[in-house]
Amino acid sequence: MGANNKGMYALVLQCNDLRQAEKALVSRGMGVTRVMGLNNVLELDRAAIFNTRFWVESENHHV
């Protein structure tokens, strides 16, 4: 599903808040480039309140 596109790695996150999302990403050494079309992490925070699943694309594909 586009996960192999130019070394991009797709990661599914299910988080309760922004800190949880950041912790999950940082622990995997990932810099977020796109979160389901959202512009920034603040928008992720707002959506994460609803405990929604997000596709996160990162330039680093190592876990």
N, C-alpha and C positions, 0 to 999 in steps of 0.2 A: 504494500500500500504506500509506495513512494518512500519507504524507509531507506532504501538503498540509493536514493537519488543523490548523486555527487557527494557521497560520504555522510549524508545527513542521517541522524539516528532518531527514530520516533519513539517517544517514551509516553506511556500512559500514567497519568497521576490522578490519584483520588485523595484530595486533601481537605482539611477542615478550615485552614486559614493560610495566609500568606507565608508565615514563618515556617509552617510545615512544608509548604511547597518549596520554599527556598532551601530548606535543610535537605530535602530529598534530592534537589538538583545539585547542590553544592557537594553532597556526599558522593555524587557520581561524576564530579568534575565537569559539569556541563554549563555552558553559557547559553541561555535561552535566546533564540532568534525569532521564534514564532510560536504563539500559543493560540491555536484554533482561530487565527485571524485577529486575535486581540492585539492591541498596540503595545501594551506594556504589562508589567507585573501587577500594577495596581488594578488593572482590569481583571487580571487573573484572580486577585484577592476578592474582588467584588463577586465574581462568579463562583469562586470556591466556597463561599458562604453556603451555597446550596448543595455542597458536597457532590459537585458534578465531576464527570471525568473529562480530562483534557488531553489532547494530543500535543506534546511539546516537541518541537524540532530543535535539535542542537547541532552546532557545527562540529562538535567533538562526538565521535561515535564509539568511544571506549566506555565500557561500563566498569 
